Amino acid sequence: MSPGAGPWAATPRATRARFTSSVHLTKREVFTACQALADADRVLVRSGLVEEAHALGDLFELFEERLSAVELGRPPC
């Protein structure tokens, strides 16, 4: 499969998803996402998929940093 190709490649442009430049989550949504990332990280490590676990750990840290910035009154980005 060529780069950029995928199941969406045949989708007409008018039906493709459009995303805004930012996403706003509630604190509860972030905590839920962090819990899911931590759980998945542990499963990946136990399965021997350490690099994949590190990728989830990086995402967890990003959520944590953004949440901490908001708590301290700093802009999240």
N, C-alpha and C positions, 0 to 999 in steps of 0.2 A: 504494500500500500504506500502510495507516495505521501511525502510530508504534507500536512494540512488536509489530507483526505480522511474521511471518516463517515459514519452514518449520516452526519449532518450535511455532507458535501452535496448531496442530491436535493436537499431541502430548498424550496424556493426562497429567495431573499426576503420576501414579505413575511414569511412565517418564522424567520430566525429570531432568537431571543436578543433583546437589547438590554444592556446593563448600564446602570448609572456609575458615576466615578467613585461612589462610596456606598457602603452598606452600614446601616445603623442597627445594632443589636442591643437588646436589653441586657442588664447585668445577669439575669437568670439564664438567658440564652447563651451568653459567653461561658458561664459556669458549667452549663450542661455540655457545651461543646468541649470544654477543657476536660471534663470527666470522661467523655467518650474518647477523646484523644489519649488520655492517660491509660484507660482500659485497653484500647487497641495497641498502644505502645507495649504494654506488658505482654499481650498475646503474641505480638510480632517477635519480641525478644525471646520468649520461650520457644517460638517456632524456628529460631535461628535466623530470622530476617532482621538483622541488626541495622543495616543501612536504612531500610524502610522505617524502622522504629525511630531512627535519628531524624528522619524527615518529619514524622509526626511530632517528635519532641521539639523541632524547630517551630512548627506551626503552633504548638502549645505555648512556647515562649513568646511568640508574636502576640497571641491573644492576651497573655499575662502582662506583657509590656504595655499594650494598648489600654488594658483595664487599669493598670497602675497609673498610667499617665492621666487618665480621666479622673481617677480618685484624687490625684495630687493637683488637679486643676490645670494641667497642661493639655494643649491640643494633642489628640491621639496620633496625629501624623506629622 
